[in-house]
């Protein structure tokens, strides 16, 4: 019996020997948990921005393709000058969170001869010609533990002018 008493640990009534261990474990896990959550948020922002860039190029070329030299349907925007009016339009459709300043968002658009059948276009901007819109956005992460610098996201779209 005497050996048994030596091995036995005496615990005071009403106390828990593991008290505080959950707080310690939480303090050790919290930095990794927050890094993962904020990393997912930042990469979600990057995906959101890339989606805008690709959609803006498509929308800009669609908007310009129905406003060529023979356009009469939209009196305030017919005909357009692609290097002036299309960038204004693309910047006007930018959603919240997208910086439309010239150092972040660059929109270049111009009339081109259509691919394949270059004889279909007599004068640039006429029906049968094409309009090309290229959108570039310089994305940068906000959090300090992610890569620094800017990452250019680019998209281009080309459509045949219909009016």
Buried (B, 14 or more C-beta within 10 A) or exposed (E): EEEEEEEEEEEEEEEEEEEEEEEEEEEEEEEEEEEEEBBEEBEEBBEBBBEBBBBBBBBBBBBBBBBBBEBEEEEEBBBBEBEEBBBEBBBEBBEEEBBBEEEBBBBBBBBBBBEEEEEBBEEBBBBBBBBBBBBBBBBEBEEEEBEEEEEEBEBBBBBBBEB
